Amino acid sequence: MDTDSLQPGAGKTERQLRQDLCVAGRWLYERGHIVACDGNLSVRLDDQRILTTPTCMNKGALSTGDLVVTDLHGHLLEGHRKASSELAMHLLFYRTRPDVRAVCHAHPPTATGFAVAGRSLDQALLPEVIVGLGQIPLVKYGTPGTPELSAALEPYVQHYDAMLLANHGAVTCGPDLLTAFFRMETIEHCAKITLAAEMAGTPTLLSSREVAKLMAARARYHVLAPPGGGAELPVTSDSAGDGDHVRLTRSELDALIDEAVRKDRSRS
């Protein structure tokens, strides 16, 4: 088995998933998204069991035997180490979203800087981010490792696949571990580009019609929206030059998407 690869898809054995968690932890550490004993990862083994990283260990230097298995209430089932102190955050995803099979929590520096500054990544700047994630909201602060954090997250879990955590870091989920990892990379990449654009000048936001076309293209890229259907849309700029920001409602977006689809069909 290649010990430095991480493949997409479900249906893996527990042995493969254990190896995947070790690889993902190493990737997070090597890319600087975590340091020391920061961060945590987990995957769903089945309807009742979760495989997760342990607390107080560097996630870039894990072996498969370091991982622990818990139930959906956090009770230890297998393993000689203690589960992550942030396990409750992971379990919230698994209990409320059957589509989620992996959760990734890290502290990517630039994105965490936005979270510390009290800023979400909600502007319509990058097509790839809009197609893949819509927007990345900021979840209000809750003390890590306590029910406060889960309570703060709960309103967002059904509606978003990637979130910033105020004064803390970021969390992503996905149908497999590779997708959750990629979403964490996307958060940091988006934050870096946003910061660079603001340092270079005034970022130019996409219009609501451009956002509608990108959202309509999601199916073409096999991107499934979170099941809640209540995600806010990115902030857009529809003016010629005054920089006004506009927020679309879901019904307004649906109307724009329908219009964009009709125009595309008429051209073809």
DRENKOL-109697 format. One record per residue: residue in one letter; x, y, z of N, C-alpha, C in turn; residue number from 1. Coordinates in steps of 0.1 Angstrom, whole numbers. Layout:
BAVEX  aa   n.c1   n.c2   n.c3  ca.c1  ca.c2  ca.c3   c.c1   c.c2   c.c3    i
BAVEX   A      X      Y      Z      X      Y      Z      X      Y      Z  NUM
...
END
This chain:
BAVEX  aa   n.c1   n.c2   n.c3  ca.c1  ca.c2  ca.c3   c.c1   c.c2   c.c3    i
BAVEX   M      8    -12      0      0      0      0      9     12      0    1
BAVEX   D      5     22     -8     12     35     -8      9     43      4    2
BAVEX   T     19     45     13     16     52     26     16     67     25    3
BAVEX   D     17     73     13     16     87     11      6     92      2    4
BAVEX   S     -5     83      0    -15     87    -10    -29     87     -2    5
BAVEX   L    -38     95     -7    -51     96     -1    -61     96    -13    6
BAVEX   Q    -69     86    -14    -78     84    -25    -92     88    -22    7
BAVEX   P   -100     94    -31   -114     97    -28   -122     85    -28    8
BAVEX   G   -135     87    -23   -144     76    -24   -147     69    -10    9
BAVEX   A   -159     63     -9   -163     56      3   -160     41      1   10
BAVEX   G   -165     33     10   -164     19      8   -151     13     11   11
BAVEX   K   -143     21     19   -129     16     22   -130      7     35   12
BAVEX   T   -120     -1     37   -119     -9     49   -114      0     60   13
BAVEX   E   -115     -5     73   -110      2     84    -95      4     83   14
BAVEX   R    -88     -6     78    -74     -5     77    -70      7     67   15
BAVEX   Q    -77      8     56    -75     18     47    -78     32     53   16
BAVEX   L    -89     33     60    -93     46     66    -83     50     77   17
BAVEX   R    -77     40     84    -67     44     94    -55     50     87   18
BAVEX   Q    -51     44     76    -39     49     69    -43     63     63   19
BAVEX   D    -55     65     58    -59     77     53    -58     89     63   20
BAVEX   L    -62     86     75    -62     96     86    -47    100     89   21
BAVEX   C    -38     90     89    -24     93     92    -18    102     80   22
BAVEX   V    -22     98     68    -17    106     57    -22    120     57   23
BAVEX   A    -35    122     60    -41    135     60    -35    144     71   24
BAVEX   G    -33    137     83    -27    145     94    -13    149     90   25
BAVEX   R     -5    141     83      8    145     79      7    156     68   26
BAVEX   W     -2    156     59     -4    166     49     -7    180     56   27
BAVEX   L    -16    179     66    -20    192     73     -8    198     80   28
BAVEX   Y      0    189     86     12    194     93     23    199     83   29
BAVEX   E     25    192     73     35    196     63     32    209     56   30
BAVEX   R     19    212     54     14    224     48     13    236     58   31
BAVEX   G     15    234     70     15    244     80      1    248     85   32
BAVEX   H     -9    239     82    -23    241     86    -25    238    101   33
BAVEX   I    -15    230    106    -15    227    121     -1    227    125   34
BAVEX   V      1    229    138     15    228    144     13    221    158   35
BAVEX   A     24    216    163     24    209    176     13    199    177   36
BAVEX   C      4    200    186     -7    190    188    -20    195    183   37
BAVEX   D    -20    206    175    -32    212    170    -40    202    161   38
BAVEX   G    -53    206    159    -61    200    149    -66    186    152   39
BAVEX   N    -76    181    144    -81    168    146    -88    164    133   40
BAVEX   L    -89    151    131    -95    145    119   -104    133    124   41
BAVEX   S   -114    130    116   -122    118    119   -128    113    106   42
BAVEX   V   -132    100    106   -140     95     95   -151     86    101   43
BAVEX   R   -162     84     93   -172     75     98   -169     61     93   44
BAVEX   L   -169     52    103   -167     38     99   -180     31     95   45
BAVEX   D   -190     34    102   -204     28     99   -214     37    106   46
BAVEX   D   -226     32    106   -237     41    112   -235     43    127   47
BAVEX   Q   -227     35    134   -225     36    148   -211     40    153   48
BAVEX   R   -201     39    144   -187     41    149   -180     51    141   49
BAVEX   I   -171     59    149   -163     69    143   -148     66    146   50
BAVEX   L   -140     68    136   -125     66    138   -119     80    139   51
BAVEX   T   -112     84    149   -107     97    151    -93     98    156   52
BAVEX   T    -87    109    154    -73    111    159    -73    113    175   53
BAVEX   P    -62    110    181    -62    112    196    -58    126    200   54
BAVEX   T    -60    129    212    -56    142    218    -42    142    222   55
BAVEX   C    -36    154    223    -22    156    228    -12    148    220   56
BAVEX   M    -14    147    207     -4    141    198     -3    150    185   57
BAVEX   N      9    150    180     12    157    167      5    149    156   58
BAVEX   K     -4    155    149    -12    148    139     -3    145    126   59
BAVEX   G      8    151    126     17    148    114     26    136    117   60
BAVEX   A     25    130    129     34    119    132     26    107    138   61
BAVEX   L     14    105    133      6     94    139      9     81    132   62
BAVEX   S      7     70    139      6     57    134     -8     52    135   63
BAVEX   T    -11     42    127    -25     37    127    -30     32    140   64
BAVEX   G    -20     27    148    -24     22    162    -27     33    172   65
BAVEX   D    -24     46    168    -27     57    177    -42     61    177   66
BAVEX   L    -49     57    166    -62     62    164    -72     55    173   67
BAVEX   V    -83     61    176    -93     55    185   -107     55    178   68
BAVEX   V   -115     45    183   -128     44    178   -138     47    189   69
BAVEX   T   -148     55    185   -159     59    195   -172     56    189   70
BAVEX   D   -183     57    197   -196     57    191   -201     71    189   71
BAVEX   L   -213     73    185   -218     86    181   -220     95    193   72
BAVEX   H   -218     90    205   -220     98    217   -206    100    223   73
BAVEX   G   -195     96    217   -182     99    221   -176     88    231   74
BAVEX   H   -183     77    233   -178     67    242   -167     59    235   75
BAVEX   L   -156     57    242   -145     49    236   -149     35    234   76
BAVEX   L   -146     30    222   -149     16    219   -136      8    217   77
BAVEX   E   -126     14    210   -113      8    208   -102     18    208   78
BAVEX   G    -91     14    213    -79     22    213    -74     24    227   79
BAVEX   H    -61     27    228    -54     29    241    -51     44    244   80
BAVEX   R    -55     53    235    -54     67    238    -67     74    240   81
BAVEX   K    -67     86    244    -79     94    246    -83    101    233   82
BAVEX   A    -96    101    230   -100    108    218    -98    123    219   83
BAVEX   S    -98    129    207    -96    144    206   -106    151    216   84
BAVEX   S   -101    162    222   -110    170    230   -121    177    222   85
BAVEX   E   -119    178    209   -129    184    200   -138    174    193   86
BAVEX   L   -139    162    199   -147    152    193   -161    156    191   87
BAVEX   A   -167    163    201   -181    167    201   -184    174    188   88
BAVEX   M   -175    183    184   -177    190    171   -179    181    159   89
BAVEX   H   -171    171    159   -172    161    148   -185    153    149   90
BAVEX   L   -188    149    161   -200    141    162   -213    148    159   91
BAVEX   L   -213    161    160   -224    170    156   -227    168    141   92
BAVEX   F   -216    168    133   -217    166    119   -223    152    116   93
BAVEX   Y   -218    142    122   -222    128    119   -236    125    124   94
BAVEX   R   -240    131    135   -254    129    139   -264    136    131   95
BAVEX   T   -261    147    126   -271    155    119   -270    155    103   96
BAVEX   R   -259    149     98   -258    149     84   -253    135     79   97
BAVEX   P   -262    126     75   -258    113     70   -249    113     59   98
BAVEX   D   -249    124     51   -240    125     39   -225    127     43   99
BAVEX   V   -223    131     55   -209    134     59   -202    122     64  100
BAVEX   R   -190    119     58   -182    107     62   -168    111     67  101
BAVEX   A   -165    124     67   -152    128     72   -153    143     77  102
BAVEX   V   -145    146     87   -145    159     93   -130    163     95  103
BAVEX   C   -127    175     92   -113    180     93   -113    194    100  104
BAVEX   H   -106    194    111   -104    207    119    -90    211    119  105
BAVEX   A    -86    223    116    -72    228    116    -72    243    118  106
BAVEX   H    -60    248    119    -58    262    121    -49    268    110  107
BAVEX   P    -54    268     98    -46    274     87    -44    289     90  108
BAVEX   P    -31    294     89    -28    307     95    -35    319     89  109
BAVEX   T    -36    320     76    -43    331     70    -58    331     72  110
BAVEX   A    -64    320     70    -78    318     73    -81    321     88  111
BAVEX   T    -73    315     96    -75    318    111    -73    332    114  112
BAVEX   G    -64    339    107    -63    354    109    -76    361    106  113
BAVEX   F    -83    357     95    -96    363     92   -106    359    104  114
BAVEX   A   -106    347    109   -115    343    120   -112    351    132  115
BAVEX   V    -99    354    135    -95    362    147    -99    376    145  116
BAVEX   A    -99    381    133   -103    395    130   -119    396    129  117
BAVEX   G   -126    385    131   -140    386    130   -146    387    116  118
BAVEX   R   -139    381    107   -143    382     93   -146    369     87  119
BAVEX   S   -157    368     80   -160    356     72   -153    357     58  120
BAVEX   L   -153    346     50   -149    347     36   -161    346     28  121
BAVEX   D   -169    357     27   -182    356     21   -183    365      9  122
BAVEX   Q   -172    369      3   -173    378     -9   -172    369    -22  123
BAVEX   A   -179    374    -32   -179    367    -45   -167    371    -53  124
BAVEX   L   -156    364    -49   -143    368    -56   -138    357    -65  125
BAVEX   L   -139    344    -61   -133    333    -68   -143    323    -73  126
BAVEX   P   -144    321    -86   -154    311    -91   -153    297    -85  127
BAVEX   E   -140    292    -83   -139    279    -77   -145    278    -63  128
BAVEX   V   -143    288    -55   -148    288    -42   -164    289    -42  129
BAVEX   I   -169    297    -51   -184    298    -52   -190    285    -56  130
BAVEX   V   -184    279    -66   -189    266    -71   -188    255    -60  131
BAVEX   G   -176    255    -54   -173    244    -44   -180    246    -31  132
BAVEX   L   -180    258    -26   -185    260    -12   -196    271    -11  133
BAVEX   G   -198    278    -21   -208    289    -19   -201    301    -13  134
BAVEX   Q   -201    301      1   -194    310      9   -189    303     21  135
BAVEX   I   -180    310     29   -174    304     41   -178    313     52  136
BAVEX   P   -188    309     60   -193    318     71   -184    318     83  137
BAVEX   L   -185    327     92   -178    328    104   -188    324    116  138
BAVEX   V   -184    314    123   -192    309    134   -187    316    147  139
BAVEX   K   -196    321    155   -193    328    167   -184    320    176  140
BAVEX   Y   -177    326    185   -167    319    194   -174    310    204  141
BAVEX   G   -169    298    206   -173    289    216   -160    283    222  142
BAVEX   T   -159    281    235   -147    276    241   -144    262    235  143
BAVEX   P   -132    260    229   -129    247    223   -130    236    233  144
BAVEX   G   -135    224    228   -136    213    237   -148    213    246  145
BAVEX   T   -157    223    245   -169    224    253   -182    224    245  146
BAVEX   P   -193    222    252   -206    222    244   -209    236    238  147
BAVEX   E   -202    246    243   -204    260    237   -201    260    222  148
BAVEX   L   -190    253    218   -186    253    204   -196    245    196  149
BAVEX   S   -201    234    200   -211    227    193   -224    235    191  150
BAVEX   A   -228    242    202   -240    250    202   -238    261    191  151
BAVEX   A   -226    267    191   -224    278    181   -224    272    167  152
BAVEX   L   -219    260    165   -218    254    151   -232    249    146  153
BAVEX   E   -240    245    155   -252    237    151   -261    244    141  154
BAVEX   P   -263    258    141   -271    264    131   -265    263    117  155
BAVEX   Y   -252    261    116   -245    261    103   -243    247     97  156
BAVEX   V   -243    237    105   -239    224    100   -247    219     88  157
BAVEX   Q   -260    221     88   -268    216     78   -267    223     65  158
BAVEX   H   -261    235     65   -261    244     54   -248    247     48  159
BAVEX   Y   -237    244     54   -223    247     49   -214    235     51  160
BAVEX   D   -204    234     41   -194    223     42   -181    228     47  161
BAVEX   A   -179    241     49   -167    247     53   -170    260     61  162
BAVEX   M   -164    261     73   -167    272     82   -155    277     89  163
BAVEX   L   -154    290     91   -144    296    100   -149    296    114  164
BAVEX   L   -141    294    124   -144    294    138   -138    306    145  165
BAVEX   A   -146    315    150   -140    328    155   -130    325    166  166
BAVEX   N   -118    332    164   -107    331    173   -102    316    175  167
BAVEX   H   -104    308    165   -101    294    167    -94    287    155  168
BAVEX   G   -101    287    144    -96    280    132   -106    278    122  169
BAVEX   A   -107    266    116   -116    262    106   -120    248    107  170
BAVEX   V   -132    245    102   -137    231    101   -143    228     88  171
BAVEX   T   -141    216     82   -147    212     70   -152    198     71  172
BAVEX   C   -162    195     62   -167    181     62   -168    177     47  173
BAVEX   G   -170    164     45   -171    159     32   -176    144     31  174
BAVEX   P   -179    140     19   -183    126     17   -171    116     18  175
BAVEX   D   -159    121     19   -147    113     21   -136    122     27  176
BAVEX   L   -126    117     32   -115    124     38   -108    134     29  177
BAVEX   L   -106    129     16    -98    137      7   -106    150      4  178
BAVEX   T   -119    149      2   -128    161      0   -127    170     12  179
BAVEX   A   -128    165     24   -128    174     36   -114    181     36  180
BAVEX   F   -103    174     33    -90    180     33    -89    190     22  181
BAVEX   F    -94    188     10    -94    198     -1   -101    210      3  182
BAVEX   R   -112    208     10   -120    220     14   -112    229     24  183
BAVEX   M   -105    222     33    -96    230     42    -86    238     34  184
BAVEX   E    -80    231     24    -70    238     16    -77    250      8  185
BAVEX   T    -89    248      4    -96    259     -3    -98    271      6  186
BAVEX   I   -102    268     18   -104    279     28    -91    287     29  187
BAVEX   E    -80    281     31    -67    288     33    -63    296     20  188
BAVEX   H    -65    289      8    -62    295     -4    -70    308     -7  189
BAVEX   C    -83    307     -4    -92    318     -5    -88    329      4  190
BAVEX   A    -85    326     16    -80    337     26    -68    344     21  191
BAVEX   K    -58    336     16    -46    342     11    -48    351     -1  192
BAVEX   I    -57    347    -10    -60    355    -22    -68    368    -18  193
BAVEX   T    -77    366     -9    -85    378     -4    -76    388      2  194
BAVEX   L    -66    383     11    -57    392     17    -48    399      7  195
BAVEX   A    -43    392     -3    -34    397    -13    -42    408    -21  196
BAVEX   A    -54    405    -25    -62    414    -33    -64    427    -25  197
BAVEX   E    -67    426    -12    -69    438     -4    -56    446     -2  198
BAVEX   M    -45    439     -2    -32    446     -1    -29    453    -14  199
BAVEX   A    -33    447    -25    -30    452    -38    -39    464    -42  200
BAVEX   G    -51    464    -37    -61    474    -41    -75    471    -35  201
BAVEX   T    -85    474    -43    -99    471    -39   -103    459    -47  202
BAVEX   P   -106    448    -40   -111    436    -47   -123    438    -56  203
BAVEX   T   -124    433    -67   -136    434    -76   -145    422    -74  204
BAVEX   L   -157    424    -69   -166    413    -67   -173    409    -79  205
BAVEX   L   -177    397    -81   -185    392    -92   -199    397    -90  206
BAVEX   S   -207    398   -101   -221    403   -100   -230    391    -96  207
BAVEX   S   -242    394    -92   -252    384    -88   -255    375   -100  208
BAVEX   R   -255    380   -112   -257    371   -124   -246    362   -126  209
BAVEX   E   -234    366   -124   -222    357   -125   -223    346   -114  210
BAVEX   V   -226    350   -102   -228    340    -91   -239    330    -95  211
BAVEX   A   -250    335   -100   -261    326   -104   -256    316   -115  212
BAVEX   K   -248    320   -124   -243    311   -134   -234    301   -128  213
BAVEX   L   -225    305   -119   -216    296   -112   -224    286   -104  214
BAVEX   M   -234    290    -97   -242    281    -89   -250    271    -98  215
BAVEX   A   -254    276   -109   -261    267   -119   -251    256   -125  216
BAVEX   A   -238    259   -125   -228    250   -130   -224    239   -120  217
BAVEX   R   -229    240   -108   -225    230    -98   -227    216   -102  218
BAVEX   A   -239    213   -108   -242    200   -112   -232    195   -122  219
BAVEX   R   -228    204   -131   -218    200   -141   -205    195   -135  220
BAVEX   Y   -202    201   -124   -189    197   -117   -191    187   -106  221
BAVEX   H   -203    181   -105   -207    171    -96   -206    176    -81  222
BAVEX   V   -209    188    -79   -209    194    -66   -223    193    -60  223
BAVEX   L   -225    187    -49   -238    186    -42   -238    196    -31  224
BAVEX   A   -249    204    -31   -251    214    -20   -254    207     -7  225
BAVEX   P   -250    213      4   -254    207     17   -269    206     18  226
BAVEX   P   -274    196     26   -289    193     25   -298    203     31  227
BAVEX   G   -293    212     40   -302    222     46   -308    232     37  228
BAVEX   G   -301    236     27   -307    245     17   -308    259     22  229
BAVEX   G   -302    263     34   -304    276     39   -291    284     39  230
BAVEX   A   -281    280     31   -269    288     31   -271    302     25  231
BAVEX   E   -264    312     31   -264    325     26   -255    325     14  232
BAVEX   L   -258    334      4   -250    335     -8   -239    345     -7  233
BAVEX   P   -229    344    -15   -218    353    -14   -222    368    -16  234
BAVEX   V   -215    377    -10   -218    391    -12   -213    395    -26  235
BAVEX   T   -222    401    -34   -219    405    -48   -218    420    -50  236
BAVEX   S   -213    424    -61   -213    438    -64   -219    440    -78  237
BAVEX   D   -231    446    -79   -238    447    -92   -237    461    -98  238
BAVEX   S   -231    470    -91   -230    484    -96   -218    485   -106  239
BAVEX   A   -219    496   -113   -209    499   -123   -196    503   -117  240
BAVEX   G   -197    510   -106   -184    516   -100   -185    520    -86  241
BAVEX   D   -197    520    -79   -198    525    -66   -195    515    -55  242
BAVEX   G   -193    502    -59   -189    492    -49   -200    488    -40  243
BAVEX   D   -213    490    -43   -223    486    -35   -223    471    -34  244
BAVEX   H   -226    466    -22   -226    451    -19   -241    447    -19  245
BAVEX   V   -244    436    -25   -258    431    -25   -259    417    -21  246
BAVEX   R   -268    414    -12   -270    400     -8   -283    395    -14  247
BAVEX   L   -282    383    -21   -293    377    -27   -300    367    -18  248
BAVEX   T   -314    367    -18   -321    357    -12   -321    344    -20  249
BAVEX   R   -325    333    -14   -326    320    -21   -335    321    -33  250
BAVEX   S   -347    328    -32   -356    329    -43   -351    337    -54  251
BAVEX   E   -344    348    -50   -337    356    -61   -327    349    -68  252
BAVEX   L   -319    341    -61   -308    333    -68   -315    323    -77  253
BAVEX   D   -325    316    -72   -332    306    -81   -337    312    -94  254
BAVEX   A   -342    324    -93   -347    331   -105   -336    334   -114  255
BAVEX   L   -324    339   -109   -313    342   -117   -307    329   -123  256
BAVEX   I   -307    319   -116   -302    306   -121   -310    301   -133  257
BAVEX   D   -324    302   -131   -333    298   -141   -331    306   -154  258
BAVEX   E   -329    319   -152   -326    328   -163   -313    324   -170  259
BAVEX   A   -303    322   -162   -290    318   -168   -290    305   -176  260
BAVEX   V   -297    295   -170   -299    282   -177   -306    284   -190  261
BAVEX   R   -317    292   -190   -325    294   -203   -316    301   -213  262
BAVEX   K   -308    311   -209   -299    317   -219   -289    308   -224  263
BAVEX   D   -283    299   -216   -273    290   -221   -280    280   -231  264
BAVEX   R   -292    276   -228   -299    266   -237   -302    273   -250  265
BAVEX   S   -305    286   -250   -309    293   -262   -297    295   -271  266
BAVEX   R   -285    296   -265   -273    297   -273   -268    284   -279  267
BAVEX   S   -271    273   -272   -266    260   -277   -275    255   -289  268
END
